[in-house]
Structure formats: structure tokens, C-alpha cells
Amino acid sequence: MDILRQYGDASGQEINMSKSEVFFSCNISGPSKEDLAGIMGVRHVLVPNVKQWDIQKIKQLFMHDVVLEIMKVPFLEDMKEDCLVWKEESHGNYSVKMGYKLLKKDLSASINLQVEGD
């Protein structure tokens, strides 16, 4: 929550947490969602443990035309756990060796551009 306070201080804007929403991954339990939303002082707009919108909360927060648009957003049938993927490798895993090669390639291209532009 400190990062949001810092943002407010830097931007001169204040985040109204009582009007803010949070979306949780399907991997977080219902009680944890409630606890986190309570700690943050925000509400979430999905029915706990069910893949559907909490229509009452949405209607309280948004105008009718926006509610209709939100209700059109479909939920995925099959939720998969999030994972990190390194696109530079065919197997998707990061390696220091590949990171080093990519850095060398980028630096080399940068140096070539500077030489050609002079």
C-alpha cells in the first residue's frame, strides 16, 4: 500500500480506495480475497469461488450502459496457473547464458548504429 501512497505524493492525486476495485487470480482462496480486499480497503466484483460477476456490486459502482458492457466480458472455461516465459528460448526458460548472448547482441547492434550514424 505504500507504493500507492508514494504515487499520490508524487502525482498530487489521491486514490479513493473505497471506489477502487481489485481482481484476483482464481488461485487465491475466497477467504484470502476477502481479507486482502478488506486490508486494501477495496472491493472486488467477482462472486467468491465462482466464475461470475457480482452483479449487485457492479450495479452499485457503474452506470447502466457500463454494467451491460462489463456483463458481456466472458470468463475462460479453463483457467491455468500463471507462469513466466522467456521468449528467447524455445523451451521458455531463462538462462544466464542466453541473457548474456542477448545483451551482447543488443550492445553490438547499438554500437553499429552509432558508428553508422556518425
TORKEGU-792467 format. One record per residue (C-alpha): residue number from 1; x, y, z; residue in one letter. Coordinates in steps of 0.001 Angstrom, whole numbers, plus 524288, in hexadecimal, padded with zeros to 5 digits. Example, Ala and Ser with C-alpha at 12.3 -4.5 7.8 and 13.67 -1.06 7.14 Angstrom:
    k      x      y      z  r
    1  8300C  7EE6C  81E78  a
    2  83566  7FBDC  81BE4  s
//
This chain:
    k      x      y      z  r
    1  80000  80000  80000  m
    2  80BAE  808D5  801DF  d
    3  80DE6  80958  7F32C  i
    4  80053  80F01  7F148  l
    5  802FE  8195F  7FB9C  r
    6  80FDB  81CA5  7F4C1  q
    7  808A5  81DBB  7E7CA  y
    8  7FEF5  82716  7EE07  g
    9  809CF  82F50  7F3D8  d
   10  8114C  83000  7E703  a
   11  80595  8328C  7DE33  s
   12  7FDCF  83B4F  7E733  g
   13  7F244  83213  7E56B  q
   14  7EBE2  829BB  7EFA1  e
   15  7E686  81C33  7ECFB  i
   16  7D8E9  81A60  7F279  n
   17  7DA0F  80C5D  7F745  m
   18  7CBA0  80B71  7FA89  s
   19  7C89C  80D61  7EC13  k
   20  7D381  80468  7E761  s
   21  7D206  7F669  7E2F9  e
   22  7DB4C  7EAF5  7E308  v
   23  7DB1A  7DE8B  7DAE6  f
   24  7E0D6  7D22E  7E09C  f
   25  7E6B3  7C645  7DA20  s
   26  7DECA  7B9C7  7DB08  c
   27  7EA24  7B43B  7E2EF  n
   28  7E6BD  7BC98  7EED4  i
   29  7DCE6  7B707  7F869  s
   30  7D01A  7BDFA  7FB50  g
   31  7D3B3  7C163  80958  p
   32  7E0E3  7C6B3  804D7  s
   33  7DA22  7CF30  7FAB3  k
   34  7D129  7D4BA  80517  e
   35  7DC7B  7D705  80E7A  d
   36  7E4F3  7DDB2  8043B  l
   37  7D9DE  7E619  7FF42  a
   38  7D6F3  7EA15  80D46  g
   39  7E52A  7ED62  81025  i
   40  7E648  7F553  803B6  m
   41  7D943  7FBE9  805F7  g
   42  7D40F  7F80B  7F8AD  v
   43  7C955  7EF41  7F3B0  r
   44  7C9ED  7E4B3  7E994  h
   45  7BF76  7E286  7DF71  v
   46  7BFBC  7D3CF  7DDDD  l
   47  7B795  7CA43  7E5B6  v
   48  7C104  7C2F1  7EEBF  p
   49  7C4A5  7B545  7E9E8  n
   50  7BBF2  7B693  7DDE1  v
   51  7BF42  7BB43  7D049  k
   52  7B4D6  7C5BE  7CF5A  q
   53  7B33A  7D439  7D16D  w
   54  7AD67  7D94D  7DE10  d
   55  7A28C  7E0A4  7D729  i
   56  79E0F  7E800  7E346  q
   57  7AB9F  7ED9C  7E5BF  k
   58  7AD49  7F122  7D76E  i
   59  7A020  7F80C  7D713  k
   60  7A3FA  7FFDF  7E326  q
   61  7B098  8045A  7DCE2  l
   62  7AD72  806E3  7CE9C  f
   63  7A348  80D33  7C606  m
   64  799A3  80431  7BF19  h
   65  7A040  804A1  7B1B9  d
   66  7AD63  80127  7B7E8  v
   67  7A71C  7F604  7BF94  v
   68  7A1F3  7F059  7B2DE  l
   69  7AF80  7F0E8  7ACBF  e
   70  7B5E2  7EA87  7B89B  i
   71  7ABE0  7DF99  7B868  m
   72  7AFDA  7DC7A  7AA5B  k
   73  7BDBE  7D926  7AE97  v
   74  7BEB7  7CA44  7AE74  p
   75  7C605  7C1E2  7B817  f
   76  7CFAB  7B7A0  7B3A0  l
   77  7CAB4  7A9CA  7B513  e
   78  7D803  7A468  7B882  d
   79  7E05A  7ACB6  7C17A  m
   80  7EECA  7A99B  7C182  k
   81  7F8C5  7ADB5  7CB82  e
   82  800F6  7B966  7C795  d
   83  80F07  7B6A9  7C40A  c
   84  81AC1  7BE30  7BF48  l
   85  81F54  7BBA4  7B16B  v
   86  82C38  7BFFD  7AB6B  w
   87  82931  7C1F2  79D0A  k
   88  8376A  7C172  798F5  e
   89  8382D  7B2BD  79B8B  e
   90  82FE2  7A86C  794D8  s
   91  82D64  7A19A  7A1E5  h
   92  8296A  7AE87  7A845  g
   93  8334E  7AE18  7B35D  n
   94  83CE6  7B8F6  7B634  y
   95  84B4B  7B5DF  7B6C9  s
   96  85666  7BF01  7BA55  v
   97  85D65  7BA6D  7AE1D  k
   98  8521E  7BE94  7A551  m
   99  8508A  7CB6D  7ACC5  g
  100  85EFE  7CE36  7AA9D  y
  101  85E0E  7CAFD  79C0D  k
  102  85246  7D3D7  79A99  l
  103  85919  7DEF3  7A1C2  l
  104  86511  7DD8A  798FA  k
  105  85C6F  7DD95  78CED  k
  106  85530  7E9DF  79163  d
  107  861D0  7F0D6  794F7  l
  108  867E8  7ED19  78800  s
  109  85C20  7F23A  78086  a
  110  85C7A  7FECD  7887C  s
  111  86AE9  800EB  7859E  i
  112  868D7  7FE54  77712  n
  113  85DCA  8083D  776A1  l
  114  8661D  8128A  77D1A  q
  115  8716A  81051  773AC  v
  116  868B5  81088  767AB  e
  117  861D7  81CFC  76C24  g
  118  86E76  824BF  76E41  d
//
